[in-house]
Amino acid sequence: MDRTSNAHGSNGTNAGARGGPRSRPARPSFGKGSGSALGMKWSALHDAGEAVAAIAGAAPEVSMEELRRFPQAIREAGGWRLLHAEHGIEDLTSIMEPGLCALLAAMARGANPQAAALALWNEFVEARNALLELLPPNQHSARHAT
C-alpha cells in the first residue's frame, strides 16, 4: 500500500478545496510492535482508513489501546488467530488500496466521492473490528462504536 502515504499529502489539499482546511489529529503511535511487517501493514491500513474517513467527512477516530497493541497481541496469540489475522489484513488491504485510489481519482476529476468514501469507511471499520475479534477473550477491551 505504498500509495497510502500519498493520500495524506492530498488529504489536506483536497479538504481545503471543499471548504477550508481540517486539522488532523496526531498520528497514533502503534508502539514497538509496529516495527514488524504485520505492525507496519496494520499501521498503513489505519493511515488509509484516516484518509478515507477524511474524504467521507467522518469524525476522526480516537485511537484505542486495543488498536495500538493488536499486532503484538495477535503475534503473541499465534496459531490460527495469527494466520487468520494475516489473511484478514491482506484482504482488507485488497479492499482499501484500490478503493482509496478510486476516491482520489474521483476527487482529482472534481467529483465529490463522499458517499462512496463513507461506504468504504464503514466496510473498513467492520472488517477491522472483525480482525480485533481474533484476539483471545482475555485481551479484548471495551470498544467504542465508530
Helices and strands as residue ranges (DSSP letters): H 4-17, G 32-35, H 37-56, H 65-77, H 79-108, H 114-132, G 137-139
